[in-house]
Amino acid sequence: MKLGTPRWWYVREGAPAPMTRALLRPLSWIWSAVGAQKLAKAQPYGPGVPVVCIGNLTMGGAGKTPVAREVLAKLRAKGVQAHGLSRGYGGREAGPLRVDPNLHTAADVGDEPRMLAADGPFWIARDRAAGAKAAVDAGAQAIVLDDGHQNFSLKKTLSLVVVDGETRDNEWPFGDNAVFPSGPLREPLAAGLVRADAVVLMLPADVAEPDPELLAVFGKKPVLIARLLPTAAPPSGPQVGFAGVGKPWKVERALKAAGADLVDFASFPDHAGYSEATLKFLEDRAHLYGAGLLTTEKDWVRLPPSWRAKVQAWPVKAVFEDETALEALLASI
């Protein structure tokens, strides 16, 4: 059974469950020590082409995959044969495997690779070095590594870490700076930042400027401001929304901010599979309100084919405030 992201992870001060967090703290020390040991022993493989890593400092919900999608699009627009690569979390295939959106399902390769493969060449491989070699052998001139900041098997030419810029209502992207499982960080904050070439700060659509206190955390590290913006308006009429992503409450907030008539919203764990019983329950809720069913693109690709016609996907895109700054970073590789 998958558990959802604890929202108290992201409470900056006075988070609930202090005893639970205290009991989990020793596990956080072990997690951090194992990560540091992996880094110390790493002998990264150089695939012979530039590798752009799009990663997270936290366990999810920052907008990493839309940024990877945008970087792939920009490289391809410049005529670069850019291939995507990820572990394929949640999929049964180990790879290396080039994802075929007409053949593979999210259960085969993971939801994010299945979604991004609709745009162009994308690979999954639990052994990221082997995946990179397969991509280069297939003609890749650059590799965009989705979710690879804590993977040390590949030499990275450019590392971007995506950080959620939400700081309202006592929410802070790093919580109280605790490492998993007592907090959201994948590794100690300073250790993760030092390996990053730049930060992509993902601001909510309705926040004009980043929090100066948050910007100060990054020191002299370049910071690119981006937002997840819808590529289309939400469907008209009442909607029952649902999402199984890192921070489902952000999807609910974004839908309301975009003007959706959201009469109900259901949250599920990240990468959750949707059973027939769960989908029937959601359909019954929609019928109760005379509403449609609405979800994210990432959730939509995990739906059984028989349900996709009944549920509408709400697509979003990572839009950078300073496109030239992003293009300059990509040109540097």
ROFI-254255 format. One record per residue (C-alpha): x, y, z; residue in one letter. Coordinates in steps of 0.05 Angstrom, whole numbers, padded with zeros to 5 digits, always signed. Layout:
REM ROFI-254255
XYZA...
***
This chain:
REM ROFI-254255
+00000+00000+00000M+00027+00068-00019K+00023+00125+00031L+00010+00196+00011G+00059+00253+00023T+00052+00276+00096P+00032+00349+00091R+00066+00363+00158W+00133+00350+00124W+00126+00420+00093Y+00104+00457+00156V+00160+00505+00173R+00146+00515+00247E+00102+00479+00297G+00089+00418+00254A+00044+00365+00284P+00066+00295+00305A+00130+00317+00341P+00138+00247+00373M+00132+00213+00305T+00184+00260+00276R+00231+00248+00334A+00225+00173+00327L+00239+00177+00253L+00301+00221+00261R+00351+00163+00270P+00326+00133+00205L+00340+00200+00172S+00412+00196+00196W+00419+00127+00165I+00387+00151+00099W+00435+00209+00095S+00496+00166+00112A+00478+00115+00057V+00471+00171+00006G+00537+00202+00025A+00571+00134+00020Q+00542+00124-00050K+00569+00191-00071L+00638+00177-00042A+00643+00110-00078K+00613+00133-00145A+00651+00125-00210Q+00605+00162-00258P+00601+00138-00330Y+00611+00190-00385G+00565+00173-00444P+00602+00218-00493G+00545+00268-00500V+00520+00324-00453P+00476+00301-00396V+00426+00352-00367V+00400+00328-00300C+00333+00354-00275I+00327+00335-00202G+00295+00348-00135N+00321+00363-00066L+00256+00337-00036T+00214+00274-00045M+00169+00304-00099G+00116+00354-00117G+00162+00409-00141A+00147+00407-00216G+00209+00369-00238K+00179+00330-00296T+00147+00391-00331P+00216+00424-00327V+00248+00362-00358A+00195+00365-00413R+00209+00438-00427E+00285+00427-00430V+00275+00369-00478L+00230+00413-00521A+00280+00470-00523K+00338+00425-00542L+00297+00392-00597R+00275+00460-00623A+00349+00476-00633K+00358+00413-00675G+00391+00372-00620V+00372+00299-00619Q+00355+00300-00545A+00331+00236-00511H+00299+00232-00443G+00320+00181-00391L+00292+00161-00323S+00291+00102-00276R+00219+00088-00295G+00193+00090-00224Y+00129+00050-00215G+00139+00009-00278G+00153-00065-00282R+00206-00061-00337E+00279-00054-00315A+00306-00031-00383G+00344-00004-00417P+00281+00005-00458L+00258+00058-00507R+00187+00076-00488V+00135+00067-00542D+00072+00105-00523P+00031+00061-00570N+00057-00003-00537L+00077+00010-00466H+00032+00028-00408T+00047+00067-00345A+00048+00000-00309A+00104-00022-00356D+00149+00040-00354V+00121+00089-00302G+00073+00146-00312D+00124+00202-00325E+00163+00165-00379P+00098+00143-00412R+00075+00216-00413M+00141+00245-00439L+00150+00192-00492A+00091+00222-00529A+00136+00282-00545D+00198+00246-00569G+00251+00193-00553P+00249+00172-00481F+00284+00114-00445W+00276+00079-00378I+00332+00042-00344A+00344+00025-00271R+00417+00024-00290D+00421+00096-00315R+00491+00087-00345A+00465+00029-00387A+00405+00071-00407G+00450+00129-00428A+00493+00082-00470K+00431+00054-00504A+00406+00124-00520A+00472+00145-00550V+00476+00081-00591D+00407+00100-00617A+00430+00169-00639G+00421+00214-00578A+00463+00278-00581Q+00443+00299-00511A+00408+00265-00453I+00359+00297-00405V+00359+00256-00341L+00293+00262-00305D+00300+00254-00229D+00374+00239-00226G+00404+00288-00175H+00415+00233-00124Q+00438+00182-00175N+00514+00184-00184F+00523+00133-00240S+00525+00185-00297L+00571+00245-00308K+00527+00306-00311K+00543+00366-00354T+00489+00410-00324L+00449+00398-00260S+00385+00436-00246L+00346+00425-00182V+00272+00444-00180V+00246+00475-00116V+00174+00490-00098D+00169+00565-00085G+00106+00560-00042E+00118+00594+00025T+00048+00616+00045R+00009+00591+00105D+00072+00567+00142N+00090+00523+00083E+00164+00517+00068W+00194+00473+00012P+00244+00440+00059F+00199+00436+00121G+00243+00442+00182D+00303+00417+00141N+00293+00344+00163A+00314+00288+00116V+00268+00231+00096F+00232+00198+00131P+00225+00251+00185S+00221+00306+00132G+00217+00318+00057P+00291+00325+00040L+00325+00270+00000R+00392+00290+00030E+00418+00346+00073P+00402+00412+00039L+00473+00438+00035A+00497+00372+00005A+00444+00374-00049G+00454+00447-00067L+00529+00443-00074V+00522+00395-00133R+00471+00439-00169A+00491+00487-00224D+00426+00526-00218A+00359+00525-00183V+00292+00527-00218V+00244+00559-00168L+00173+00538-00185M+00126+00594-00163L+00050+00586-00157P+00014+00621-00214A-00018+00670-00165D+00048+00691-00131V+00082+00750-00163A+00150+00748-00130E+00192+00695-00095P+00201+00698-00020D+00267+00737-00008P+00282+00691+00052E+00277+00630+00007L+00321+00662-00046L+00374+00674+00008A+00378+00599+00020V+00409+00590-00049F+00465+00641-00038G+00500+00658-00103K+00470+00599-00140K+00434+00621-00204P+00359+00619-00195V+00310+00613-00253L+00237+00630-00238I+00185+00586-00270A+00111+00572-00262R+00066+00514-00280L+00014+00545-00324L-00045+00511-00358P-00042+00503-00433T-00118+00505-00435A-00173+00530-00389A-00206+00480-00343P-00269+00449-00373P-00332+00488-00360S-00385+00465-00311G-00377+00430-00244P-00318+00382-00237Q-00295+00328-00189V-00219+00331-00190G-00169+00279-00167F-00094+00272-00167A-00040+00224-00145G+00022+00267-00146V+00074+00290-00095G+00032+00348-00070K-00040+00336-00092P-00064+00396-00052W-00026+00441-00101K-00066+00412-00159V-00130+00429-00123E-00106+00499-00108R-00083+00509-00181A-00149+00486-00209L-00187+00534-00165K-00139+00591-00183A-00151+00575-00257A-00226+00583-00249G-00248+00511-00245A-00316+00499-00213D-00287+00446-00167L-00343+00415-00126V-00300+00359-00097D-00228+00336-00098F-00195+00270-00080A-00121+00262-00063S-00081+00199-00075F-00008+00179-00064P+00043+00196-00117D+00043+00146-00175H-00019+00112-00146A-00054+00060-00188G-00129+00069-00197Y-00171+00008-00186S-00239-00003-00218E-00272+00007-00149A-00236+00073-00138T-00255+00099-00206L-00327+00077-00198K-00329+00115-00131F-00303+00178-00165L-00354+00169-00221E-00410+00163-00170D-00386+00227-00137R-00387+00262-00204A-00457+00237-00219H-00480+00262-00150L-00459+00333-00168Y-00475+00329-00242G-00401+00340-00254A-00345+00318-00299G-00282+00281-00277L-00216+00320-00282L-00144+00300-00267T-00072+00314-00286T-00037+00288-00348E+00008+00245-00304K-00053+00213-00272D-00090+00206-00337W-00037+00160-00368V-00045+00113-00308R-00119+00104-00321L-00145+00040-00353P-00159+00053-00427P-00234+00042-00415S-00235+00102-00367W-00195+00152-00407R-00256+00175-00447A-00293+00188-00382K-00238+00231-00351V-00209+00296-00377Q-00135+00312-00369A-00115+00383-00349W-00048+00397-00382P+00003+00445-00352V+00070+00471-00377K+00132+00498-00343A+00139+00570-00365V+00203+00608-00349F+00203+00682-00333E+00270+00690-00366D+00273+00644-00426E+00340+00671-00448T+00372+00651-00381A+00350+00579-00391L+00373+00579-00463E+00441+00607-00442A+00449+00550-00392L+00432+00499-00445L+00478+00532-00495A+00535+00526-00445S+00534+00450-00453I
***
